[in-house]
Amino acid sequence: MYIGICDDNKNDLSLIKNIISNTLFDVEDVNIITYCTGQEVIDHIEKGGFACDILYLDIFMTPVDGMAVAEYIRDNDVDVDIIFVTNSTEHVYEGYLYKAFAYILKDSMNDKLPDATLRYMKEISTAEEYLNITSEGAVKRIPISKIVYIESDARKLILHMKNDTVSFYGKLSEIEEMLKDNDFKRIHQSYLVKNSAVTKYTKASVFIGDLVLPVSRKYAALL
């Protein structure tokens, strides 16, 4: 799980990071990424390296404030949840217009931030759908929401996620059937892509950011 924290106050940034780390100390595979400005978040998204599942976001920052970051995220359909952590209730209503999971004041974050974080973890654990596969001799539960596209290579399938790949033995047609209700589209005998991850279609190619995947003639008419 990738967690982002954006705050231009270094002391607050450090405190938020410590609270989250202590709250999730027994959760495996948690990676925390910090941003000192709102522009850093936007730049990271535009470069294609942004992989946060949730972003703890201050509002009162310059020159790019938290509301501008939230607006950019929603306008560009970036798949990340937002928890505002800030100094004033001034933007509460506006915050929820951007589908914030929570809005927490800094003077109460020692108490409120752990509660919101655990509530978020509980909600995603109950709402998340998983693909159960056997890879390298172990059964792994892969969150379907994290899969960007699936590649077939000989007898192996490769799950391409935001920051990871996992390979296992299987048939693409079987995975296609399993994921038929999860926004995936077949574009080639070797590729199955998540519709929402695609940034552009042509008759011959599908673009996922800077990545270009081929579209076969058989599947082009279905796009």
Solvent accessible surface area in square Angstrom, and as a share of the most:
residue,aa,sasa,rsa
1,M,46,0.21
2,Y,62,0.24
3,I,1,0.01
4,G,0,0.00
5,I,0,0.00
6,C,1,0.00
7,D,1,0.00
8,D,60,0.31
9,N,66,0.34
10,K,156,0.66
11,N,123,0.63
12,D,28,0.15
13,L,17,0.08
14,S,58,0.37
15,L,69,0.34
16,I,3,0.01
17,K,84,0.35
18,N,78,0.40
19,I,18,0.09
20,I,0,0.00
21,S,47,0.30
22,N,106,0.54
23,T,23,0.13
24,L,6,0.03
25,F,166,0.69
26,D,104,0.54
27,V,52,0.30
28,E,150,0.67
29,D,113,0.59
30,V,40,0.23
31,N,64,0.33
32,I,41,0.21
33,I,48,0.25
34,T,55,0.32
35,Y,10,0.04
36,C,53,0.32
37,T,42,0.24
38,G,1,0.01
39,Q,71,0.32
40,E,71,0.32
41,V,0,0.00
42,I,18,0.09
43,D,53,0.27
44,H,54,0.24
45,I,27,0.14
46,E,114,0.51
47,K,163,0.69
48,G,68,0.66
49,G,34,0.33
50,F,25,0.11
51,A,4,0.03
52,C,0,0.00
53,D,13,0.07
54,I,1,0.01
55,L,0,0.00
56,Y,2,0.01
57,L,0,0.00
58,D,5,0.03
59,I,2,0.01
60,F,88,0.37
61,M,7,0.03
62,T,111,0.64
63,P,126,0.79
64,V,27,0.16
65,D,55,0.28
66,G,0,0.00
67,M,13,0.06
68,A,41,0.32
69,V,0,0.00
70,A,0,0.00
71,E,82,0.37
72,Y,49,0.18
73,I,0,0.00
74,R,54,0.20
75,D,104,0.54
76,N,78,0.40
77,D,126,0.65
78,V,26,0.15
79,D,97,0.50
80,V,6,0.03
81,D,55,0.29
82,I,0,0.00
83,I,0,0.00
84,F,0,0.00
85,V,1,0.00
86,T,0,0.00
87,N,103,0.53
88,S,37,0.24
89,T,84,0.49
90,E,122,0.55
91,H,39,0.18
92,V,50,0.29
93,Y,168,0.64
94,E,59,0.26
95,G,0,0.00
96,Y,104,0.39
97,L,110,0.55
98,Y,42,0.16
99,K,154,0.65
100,A,10,0.07
101,F,41,0.17
102,A,6,0.05
103,Y,29,0.11
104,I,10,0.05
105,L,50,0.25
106,K,21,0.09
107,D,131,0.68
108,S,34,0.22
109,M,5,0.02
110,N,99,0.51
111,D,105,0.55
112,K,110,0.47
113,L,0,0.00
114,P,32,0.20
115,D,91,0.47
116,A,6,0.04
117,T,2,0.01
118,L,95,0.47
119,R,114,0.42
120,Y,8,0.03
121,M,35,0.16
122,K,142,0.60
123,E,84,0.38
124,I,57,0.29
125,S,64,0.41
126,T,107,0.62
127,A,81,0.63
128,E,43,0.19
129,E,101,0.45
130,Y,66,0.25
131,L,4,0.02
132,N,96,0.49
133,I,10,0.05
134,T,83,0.48
135,S,3,0.02
136,E,163,0.73
137,G,77,0.74
138,A,49,0.38
139,V,113,0.65
140,K,68,0.29
141,R,149,0.55
142,I,13,0.07
143,P,34,0.21
144,I,16,0.08
145,S,44,0.28
146,K,52,0.22
147,I,1,0.00
148,V,27,0.16
149,Y,20,0.08
150,I,0,0.00
151,E,39,0.17
152,S,28,0.18
153,D,78,0.40
154,A,101,0.79
155,R,180,0.66
156,K,80,0.34
157,L,0,0.00
158,I,37,0.19
159,L,0,0.00
160,H,33,0.15
161,M,28,0.13
162,K,76,0.32
163,N,82,0.42
164,D,84,0.43
165,T,76,0.44
166,V,15,0.09
167,S,43,0.28
168,F,15,0.06
169,Y,138,0.53
170,G,27,0.26
171,K,130,0.55
172,L,10,0.05
173,S,66,0.43
174,E,97,0.43
175,I,10,0.05
176,E,57,0.26
177,E,102,0.46
178,M,114,0.51
179,L,1,0.01
180,K,129,0.55
181,D,125,0.65
182,N,32,0.17
183,D,68,0.35
184,F,24,0.10
185,K,51,0.22
186,R,34,0.12
187,I,0,0.00
188,H,36,0.16
189,Q,129,0.57
190,S,26,0.17
191,Y,34,0.13
192,L,0,0.00
193,V,0,0.00
194,K,26,0.11
195,N,56,0.28
196,S,89,0.57
197,A,26,0.20
198,V,22,0.13
199,T,96,0.56
200,K,107,0.45
201,Y,83,0.32
202,T,61,0.35
203,K,182,0.77
204,A,67,0.52
205,S,22,0.14
206,V,0,0.00
207,F,49,0.21
208,I,25,0.13
209,G,47,0.45
210,D,143,0.74
211,L,67,0.34
212,V,78,0.45
213,L,8,0.04
214,P,60,0.38
215,V,14,0.08
216,S,29,0.19
217,R,227,0.83
218,K,155,0.65
219,Y,25,0.10
220,A,30,0.23
221,A,95,0.74
222,L,119,0.59
223,L,69,0.34
